[in-house]
């Protein structure tokens, strides 16, 4: 299998360092949230396909904020792969690993990052040319200590991880010190309470703090 992530995309995700999965409840709030993240230096967001407006949010970001890179998350159905590719997402992301979805991504020449929780899932992903994996839900699985042990068996294959799930600023600091980590994902920078309060300045300040790690 060919490598399912291009070298250019690998570099972009590494440079981004922090990938924000913002809580965006409405299309009206989306521009405010993305603008606040951009002011804080964030260059990449993950928009999960968990709501009826998710695809509209991706379209809005790609139209109004073309410099913001969009990862499309929670891809768990075949038709979603082509949908997010057509909207301009740079990569698809899944919470787990589904061979049919990986095969579809390869067929469309669309970069894809599957989610893993076990060594067996990493081995399956390698069979499909995957070298980058979403480690999810990171903290519930045992966090960095668990990942270090799993990584040891695959380090020579050049695998790297984007942990997400239960991560805050302090944990992000620890993760980013380890060579297995490409970047860190999380929603703490633009969490629901800040969005509800329309505290866009706080989101910007959290973004700046995170990028100083």
Order of alpha helices (4+ residues) and beta strands (2+ residues): alpha-beta-alpha-beta-alpha-beta-alpha-beta-alpha-beta-beta-alpha-beta-alpha-alpha-beta-alpha-beta-alpha-alpha
